[in-house]
Amino acid sequence: MKQLIAILCLLIGASSCKNSGNSTSTSQKNEYQLRQVLKAEQAPVIDGQASDSIWQKATSYSIDQLWLGETYSAEDFEGSYKLTWTEDALYALVEIKDDSLFEQHADPLKLWWDDDCVEVFIDEDNSGGEHQYNHNAFAYHVALDGNVVDMSPKKTGHLYNHHVTSKHVTTGNTTLWELQISLYDDSYKENEENSPVKLSEGKKIGFAIAYCDNDGSIERENFIGSIAVDGEDKNRGWIDASIFGTIQLKN
């Protein structure tokens, strides 16, 4: 039987074969929105400011794809982000122009997606595939109070505060979010000791970023992402890492 499987893999291409004993796919997703990310000579200070020299060099990209909700105006929302990296982490500077910041749930594990928050999607090995209740990829909701939530394999929300450190500063209607994101591969186990992946030049990572915008409603009014998603159901990032873009680390 093993010999037959090996022959089939050769015929259809090894990259198309999946390990049936693992919930994640070893095949590589189609790459689109490939963006290069410059390395920082010195790690940015997580202070919600754009004063670190790398942020003057990094390219700014828009967060402008409507994933959920009605059409919005520039007065209601406008977003952009920059990225950099060191051996230890990925860093993001997110600028959000929003006329209202709203957080209605004190419990960080209650309807966290309906409060204003930045959501960061990370697929460490850029493999794509399903990750709804496993760690093939992560969808980190970074709340205004600093809590970081994603779905766990138990199908409930779980705090991953040690994965993302954040600070945001609001001036007028503009909020700067600065994030330090440690990357973990799909061997991550809950309630066990896990070591972040070391980053290096040339590495490709599945990536997208979005913003949950709520101006005072029971539910979020808009969900706005960094990448166009085909089809009618565009709210698939928390389930399917294949819709993520790809970033490549550069010195």
C-alpha positions, 0 to 999 in steps of 0.5 A, a space after each residue: 500500500 505504501 508503495 502504491 501511495 508513493 507511485 501516486 504521489 509521483 504521478 500527480 506531484 508530491 505537493 498535491 498529496 496530503 497526510 490523512 493523519 494530520 488536520 492540515 495540508 502539506 500542499 502549498 497554496 496559490 500565491 497572490 498579493 506577494 509582498 516583500 517585507 524589509 528587515 529592521 536593523 533594530 526591533 521597533 519599540 512597541 509604543 504606538 508611535 511611528 518614530 522607529 526608522 524602519 517605519 519611514 522605509 517600510 511600504 504602506 498598504 491599504 486595508 480597503 476590501 469590504 468583507 462584511 457590512 454595507 459600503 462605508 465612507 472615508 469619513 467612517 473608516 480608512 486603514 493602512 499597514 506597514 510590516 517589518 521583521 527581526 529574527 524573533 518576530 513580525 511587526 506591524 504598524 496599522 493606521 486606522 482612521 475611524 470616527 468611533 472606537 467601541 468596545 462593549 464586552 468586558 469579557 474578552 472571550 464574549 463576541 470579541 469580533 463585534 468590538 473594534 479590533 485589529 485582526 491579524 491572519 498568520 500562516 507560518 509556512 504559507 501552506 494555506 488550507 483549513 484552520 478553523 479549529 486547529 493551528 494550521 494558521 492563526 486569526 488573532 483578534 487584537 482588542 482595544 484592551 490588548 487582549 488577543 483572541 482566536 478560536 482554539 481546537 476546543 471550538 471556543 475562544 482562547 487568549 493568545 496574549 503571549 503571541 501578540 504584544 500591542 500598543 495603540 495611541 489615538 489622536 483625533 480620529 486616527 489610531 496607530 496600532 503597533 504590534 509585535 507578533 511571534 510566529 508559531 508553526 502547526 505543531 503548536 499545542 495548547 497548554 504546552 511549552 511552544 517555542 516561536 519560529 525563528 525568522 530568516 531572509 527568504 521565508 514566505 508567510 501567509 498573511 492578511 490583516 483586517 479591521 472590525 469596525 463598530 460605531 456603537 451597534 450590537 454587532 460590528 457594522 463592517 469587516 474590512 480586509 487587506 486582500 480581495 476575496 473571491 465569491 460572495 462569502 468573503 468572511 473566510 479568513 478565520 476558516 481558510 488560510 488559502 485566501 491569505 496573501 503572501 509576504 516574503 522576508 527580505 534583508 
